[in-house]
Amino acid sequence: MNTIQKGHRARRIRVLTVTLLLAGFSLAAAAAYTAPVVLKEMPAKGVLRLGEVIYVDDGKCPVGEVKKITGGNQKTGVGRQVECVKRPEGS
């Protein structure tokens, strides 16, 4: 293999490496974003962790809005927070 062929081979390997790294970063970024899930009914008490947020569309909020439920903790006396908010994008 002459010097020119070695240079071309090394360049192809670098380009392939960069391409694979960029593809990996793209997949990781896509996996990190998950669209909010909108349930049809409230989950049972004790199911949500403290601070966990879910959305529920049970028809009790105005059109275009859903319930935003933030989990509480029964043991410490922190109750769930429930409010009507604009439906999250991507749901």
Secondary structure, DSSP 8 states (H G I E B T S, - for coil): --HHHHHHHHHHHHHHHHHHHHHHHHHHHHHH-----EESS---TT-S-TT-EEEE--S-S-TTEEEEEE--BTTTTB--EEEEEE--TT-
